[in-house]
Amino acid sequence: MESHKQRYCTKTWPCDTNPDSVSDIQIKHVEDLINNRPMKCLGYQTLNEVYEFEMNKLHQKSLRQNNKIYQQVALVN
C-alpha cells in the first residue's frame, strides 16, 4: 500500500524536488487524493470513510458510557 501512496507523490513532484519548496496547499492536495481513494483492503471504502465510521463508533460508545454514569448517579440520589 505504501508504494501506491508514493506514486501520488512522484506523479506530483520529481524525485529531486526539495521538500522545502513544496507548499502546504500542494501537500494537502496529495493528502486528499490518498485519503479519498477507495482501497480494496478496506472493502473499497476510503480512508476518510473508515476514519469517520470508527470515530462515530467511539462517540456512540462514549455517549452510552456517560448515560450509564448519569443513571447510576440518579439512582444514588
Helices and strands as residue ranges (DSSP letters): H 2-12, G 19-21, H 24-35, G 40-42, H 47-76
